[in-house]
Amino acid sequence: MSKKITVTVKNLHITYKGLKKTSIRASWKQIGHKVEMFKALKGVSFEIEEGKILGIIGKNGSGKSTMLKAIAGIFSPDKGSINLHGNTISLLSIGVGFNKKLTGKENIYLSGMLLGFTEEQIREKEKEIIDFADIGDFINKPVKTYSSGMYSKLAFAITAILETDIMLIDEVLSVGDVKFKEKSYNKMKELISDDHRTVIIVSHSLGTINELCNEVLWLHDGEVKMIGEPDKVIPKYKEFMESTSK
């Protein structure tokens, strides 16, 4: 019996429009900016089955975070499509999802509602989220006063406790103090043990990818270089990175 597909990405293209400053000496009258195009993703296609844990690897600028944000609906593709097949989804990424003027507690409700939960459902989980985040009185202070560690703790707690069908994790497991790293890592292993939950993890930690994931997508310059089991993809990636660093 074939497994249910939870994520389908077809021929995905995403291009950024950046601004490049021109030289002031070049023109006194036309001091401005030149539009520069950057192709972040170039025809990426893949599918993920229900219950799979997919790791995405690649050097900086390869399109990993762009891929996650596109799946989360933050970036719109210039070409191609993403189909979540009716599944709920959450993105765990530092700097994404909070209103920094609101308190931590207010952001729990804001984030929960954006994920599709009702106020009553969030209220039932509020204490569990606050206890897991363990940021003390800062839960009642504006998020703009948080350190990156406290931000990470609260973001992880919300995503981990308000469980969705698909979880997207962007380098967050490496943030925070030693105690929280261990707690979040153990919680992540607990969450992904659910055969019905699909998880996509972006990380530079090949050890984490190798231990947690059962499939790996290697992106290189916005294209799929390789996809398969960790013990097949990771060694090839290491070889490639070593050869390019010489």
Secondary structure by P-SEA (a helix, b strand, c coil): cbbbbcbbbcbbbbbbbbbbbccccccccccbbbbbbbbccccccccccccbbbbbbbcccccaaaaaaaaacccccccccccccccccccccccccccccccaaaaaaaaaaaacccaaaaaaaaaaaaaaaccccccccccccccaaaaaaaaaaaaaaacccbbbbccccccccaaaaaaaaaaaaaaaccccbbbbbbcccaaaaaacccbbbbbccccccccccccccaaaaaaaaaaaac
